[in-house]
Amino acid sequence: MTDASALTPLRETNFRYYWLARLVDRAGTTMAGVALVFAVLEVSDSATALGTVLAAHSIPMVVFLLAGGVLADRFGRTLVIQATNVASGLSQLAIAGLVITGTAEIWHLAALAALNGTATAARMPALAGVLPQLVPRDQLKAANLVIAVPENALMVLGPALSGVLVVVVGPGWALAVDGATYLLATLLLTRVRIPRPAEGHRSKGVVADLREGWTYFRKTTWLWVVVASFSLLNAITSGAFNTLGPVLATQTDLGEAGWGLIRSAQAVGFLVCSLVLIRISFHRPLRWGMIAIALQGLPMLALGLEPLLIAGMVASFLAGIGSQVFNLGWDLAMQEHVPDEMLSRAYSYDMLGSFVAIPVGQLAFGPLGLAFGIQPVMVVGGAAFVVISLIPLVARSVRDLPRARTAVTT
């Protein structure tokens, strides 16, 4: 694939406006995480309060994912994205207004975060499923990478910019920027024209649509095998790396700054890999994706064996590369092999299965680290991550799933 052909999807008007909308949306989202944390801490310096607000966002996000998939497949993905963007934008602006005026209370923030999480749950399957409606099938790889390159760059720059805004003008104003980006993205999406789903499909009913989606999910071996593995992989990552990692950093010479550099190295790995993949063929997306995702176990192994900054950054950089390879492989597998009318529901079952055990990891690994030591638990977690990543390759449908015939030349 040449650099020129990599940009071919941008010639499609629908994709171009969707691409711009996603960039605007992602620019705000990458800033919001940092801003929300400091907004809550401005109201209360309690870790319990912060956990309450974050949980208020994440729990509805998991609970309503299946409903989001049904809505997207029944009423049209762009309509669902637009409606949920408005809800997210208004809820963020409401939080911003309360923080800026000094009238915010924790219950206010938790309630608005729950609204935002519900909107996110409805939006995620729609965002994941809309791409095949915007570009020809033979341009899906290029389209995914055209999206990934700038989004990965924003993952590097967004949190830093948010930190500057928090320091200079306060977390409330940083959240206001995020709220505005949701609304601007909605305006851009009004230029995207996609036919609504056929009347016959929309007449089945919510329960029937959910049952149909579940039947497809459980009968598609490569789909449920990978999702089942990621239920465990995400639990390990959320517990051994995201929970124990910062604690280990504060207890060693790494410190908070070192931990920030390790996380940034992963984002750089995402970005570099997305640029390299433009020129690489990808004929067995899940085989290479599952091999590559095993690299995400390296930071846990490196830090668990010896918490050195350089080793942690290199391992995290490689983990970012592995994650980007898997992300592209998974999106190509889903977009090229799942029927379009089923795609958002398939993504919603994927997301539900992949995310459901994350709180388990967050709750379990703290006590495990206390009982057996943080570093030994991280080593075991990293080793388990590598093994679990490779187990799905035993399934022939995972290791041999091809690209769609119209896309194998990209």
C-alpha positions, 0 to 999 in steps of 0.5 A: 500500500502506497502513501497515496492509496492509504489516503484514498478513503478520504476521497469519500465524502461520508468518510471524510466528515466522519473522520473529522468528527472522530478526530474532534471527538477524540481530541476532547475525550483524551483530555477529559480523563485527566480533567474529570479526575482533577475536577472531582478532587477539586470538589473532594480530595477523597479517593472514595469520592473519586472512585464513586464518580469513576464507577458511576461512569463505567458501570452504566457503560458496561450495563447498556452496551448490548442496548447500544448495539441494538439501537445502532442496528435498528435506527442507524449508526450515525443517528445514534452517534449524533444523539449520544454525542449531544447527551455526552456534550451536555452532561460534560458542559453541565459538570463543567458549569458546576465546577466552574461556579463552585456549586458542584457536589459529588452526587452531582458529578456521579449522576452526570457521569452516569449519564455520560457513561450510558451515552458512551455505551450506546455510542461505542457499538455504533462507532465500531460498526459504521465504517463498512458503510462509509468506504468500499470493503477493499479500503477498510484497512486504509480507512482504519489506519487513516483513523488510527494515526491521528487518534494515536497522536492525540493519545500522546498529546491530549493528556498533556494538553489537558494537564496544561489547561487544568493548571492554567484555567482549571479542570472545569474549563478543560471539561467545557472544551470536551463538552464543546468537542462533542457538539462540534462532532455532532455538527460534522456528522450531519454531513454524513449520509447513510441509508437507514436500516430496512423496515423489515429488520427494525420491526423485530423488536429489541428482545428478538434483536438481542437474541439474534445477536447472541445466536450469531455470537455463540455460533461464530467460533473465532468471535467468542474464542477471542472475546473469552480470552480478552475477558481474562486479558483485560482483567489482568491488565486492569489489575496487574498493570493499571492498578499495581503498576502505579503503586509499584511506581510510588514505592520505588525510584520510578515515581509518578513521573516515571509511570507517566513516561511508561504510559506515554511510551505505550501511546508512542508505540501505538502511533509508530505501529499505525504508521508502519502498518500502512505498508504491511499486508495483513492476510491473517488478521487474527493470527498476527493479532493474537501473537502481537497482543502477547507483547502487552504482557512484557511491561508487567514482566519487566517491572515485576522482575526489576522496576527500571524506567528504561526497561519499563518504557521499552516494554511499554513501547512494544506493548503499544505496537502489539495492541495496535496490530491486534486492534487493526486485525480485530477490526478487519476481522469484524468489518469484513466477516460479520454481516453489516446488519449484525455488526453493531450487535456483534461489537456490543457482545464483544465489548460486554464480554471483553469489559465485564471482568475489568472490575474483577481485576481492579478489585482482586489484584490489590489484595493479591499484591498485598498478600504475595508482593506486588512484583511477584504478582506482576510477574505471574500476571505478565506470564499468564497474559502471554499464555492466554494471548496465544491459547486462542490460536489453537482454534483453527478459525482464529489462526486461519481466518483470512482477509475478505477476498475484495481486500486481500491486496491492501 
